[in-house]
Amino acid sequence: ASAQRKVDQSLFRVEAADAVCKNLKTKWNVSFSSEKPRKFEFDRCPTCLQPLSGNGMGHSHNALQEILDKEIDDALIETLKANEEKEEVARLRTEAAFVLKTTEAQLKEMSDHLKNTAEKWNIKMSETELLIQYVSENQRNHSSRLSESISILNQDARTEAIKQGLKSEKELLKAAEGYFKRSEDDVMKAKESLADMQSKAEHQRTSSATLSRLSEVFGAKGIQTFVLQYTIDALEAISQEYLDELSDGSLRLSLNLDDSDRVLRRASVRLPCGNYTERSLSSLSGGQWRRCQLALALGFSDLIGRRGRLQSSLMVLDEPFTHLDRSGRDHVG
């Protein structure tokens, strides 16, 4: 989010600096560069067209030269700052690409390690299962031998030997049970370690996807499309405000970009039930289409005023009531 705000600020500053340069070119009729233009030699003021005086008062050459120098200096400073911010954005893009590459390498290394560890634990679990089978078989054999020993306990001649054998069998059985318990603990730890590695791998995949998206946004095509989409969204929002006023909320206008950066326009008309249905622009009535045209024109003018800081006191409309019925004319008027 912080990187995105920095990109937005840089783009806005570049647009503002370009707008100031264009205004100076038009106002003073000069070729804008890092050097100041030649001495001001107009006979009339380029703003109000009044004759210039040579007495240093009012509209004089010296006064206009000072204004020209100040505006050029301010524009150069703003342009330099905007270029520095553009270089900072380029540096952020390079860092994001490097971090992405490093994360992908770490993810691959962790995946290989996880695969090797899983193979080792699978082998160890197979060996443990075989050992458990062996211990179980020994336990059954020991139980059988124990039964046989009990059956001959009454024989005095072999009583001591049987007791010693029974003691040894019990010790062996106890050792087998202890090994079996340790094996179960090892298997449980292996499962926990495997689950932790899978969780880390999923986190690395998520980080890699996020960095890939950042790399796309900071790419040349990504920034261009982002700026264009941001402008189209702003034009749609402003035009919809005018269209709500012109149509009393009965029309909606949608603007979007396709894969080739062409602007797609769609309209929706409110039904008697209050729901909206999408309609092609060619199927709209003359009055509906005229309202959409007026809303787009007014929204575009408003957007230019906000972006270019241009405030116009005059609006010229060529037959704006064409195709509108009486109620429509009253409402638009």
Secondary structure, DSSP 8 states (H G I E B T S, - for coil): -HHHHHHHHHHHHHHHHHHHHHHHHHHH----SSS--S----SB-TTT--B-BSSSSSSBHHHHHHHHHHHHHHHHHHHHHHHHHHHHHHHHHHHHHHHHHHHHHHHHHHHHHHHHHHHHHHHHHHHHHHHHHHHHHHHHHHHHHHHHHHHTTT-GGGHHHHHHHHHHHHHHHHHHHHHHHHHHHHHHHHHHHHHHHHHHHHHHHHHHHHHHHHHHHHSHHHHHHHHHHHHHHHHHHHHHHHHHHHHTT-EEEEEEE-TT--EEEEEEEE-TTS-EEEE-GGGS-HHHHHHHHHHHHHHHHHHHHHHHT---S----SSTTTT--HHHHHHH-
